[in-house]
């Protein structure tokens, strides 16, 4: 009986899905998904929220709130997630850290290494060993 009462109280505290789901039209959702796909396709480019919003034709605030709604992440957090996931895959293929950094949008390998370490908890070198430069 106690658990039942607790469940009722927790249900009252839970966010209502109805209000959030009506905030985005099917066209908005399609544009938000297009922006995410652009992020994945152009992961090596310096993408900004303004640029993505302009390209897909949506207000930048709606794009940001839509990504939070659909992907549970801000656009820049989602871009970081995409970059770090791709970086891990590329490092597994044996590419050098500097090559991977460039391919996922980092101009400097040191900045990439810091971001990778913060995201994954270990540096690329700790996960995959030192990659020797090719002659």
N, C-alpha and C positions, 0 to 999 in steps of 0.2 A: 504494500500500500504506500509506503514511504517513497519508493522509487517512482511510482505512478504520479504522486504529487510533485516530486522533483522534476519529472519529465514535463508536466504541464507548465511549471514555472520557467523552465529552460526554453520551452517552446515560445513563450511570451517574449523572452529576451532575444530570440534569434531574429536576424534581419529578415524582412519580408521580401520574398523573391518577386512578387507581383509588380511592385513599384519599379524595381531595377530592370526587369525584363521589358517593360513597356517604353523605356527611355530610348531604345534603339530600334529603328526600323530595319527591315530586311536589307534595304539599300545601305544603311549605315554599317550593318554587320559585314556586308560584302566588301565595303571600302576598308573597314578595319582589317579584315582578312587579307585584302590586297596589300595593305601597308606592311603587314607581317611578312607576307611573301616577298615583298621588295626588300625588306631587311635581310631575309635569308639569301635572296639572289645577289644582293649587293653588299654583302657582309664586309667586304674590304674597303668600302667607301665611308667617308666621314658623314654619316647620316644624322640629320637633326629632326626634331619633331616638326618644326615649321616646314621643312622640305617634304617630309613624308605626307603631311596633311595637305600640302599644295598639290602634290603629284596625284594623290587619290581623290582629291576634291572633297575634303571634309574639314570641319573646324578643328583646330589643334586640340582644344579642350575636349571635344567629343571624341577625338581619336585617343587621347590619353585615358579618359574615363572608360571608353570602349575596350581598350586593351586590358585595363584593370578588370573589367567585367568578364571579358572572354578568356583572358590568359592569366589572370590574377597577378599581373605585373605591369609596371609602368613601361612605356616604350623603351626607355633607355635600359631598364633592368632586363627587359626581354632581349634587347640587342646584345647585352653583355652575356646573357644565358646562351644565345645562339652562337656568339663568338667563342665562348669557352667550350661549348659542346663540340663545335667544329674543330677548334684547336686540339682538343683531346684526340679526336679522330685522326687529324693530320699528324700529330706527334706519334701516334701508334703506327703510322705507315713508315716511320723512320726519317721524316723530314727534320732538318735542323730547326732549332728554336727561332732563329732569325727569319727563316723562310716561312714558318708557320705564322709568326707575328705579322709579317707583311700580308699574308693571305687572309688574315682575319681582321685587318684594318688598323694595325698598329705600326706607326712609322719607326718606332724604336723598340728593339728587342727587350731592353731593360724595362720599359713601361709595360710591355706585354707580360714579362716574367712576374712583375709585381701583381698585375691584375690576375694572372693565372693562379698564382700562389694564394691570393686572397680568396679566390673563388673555389678552388679545389682543395685548399689546405696544404698542398705540397707544391714545390716548384717543379717545372718541367724536368729539370735535371734529376731531382729526387725520384720522380716517377719513372723516367725513361733512361736515366744515365746521361752522361755527357755525349753530345753529338760532335764528332770531329768535323771540322770544315773540310769540304771536298777540295782537292787541288785544282 
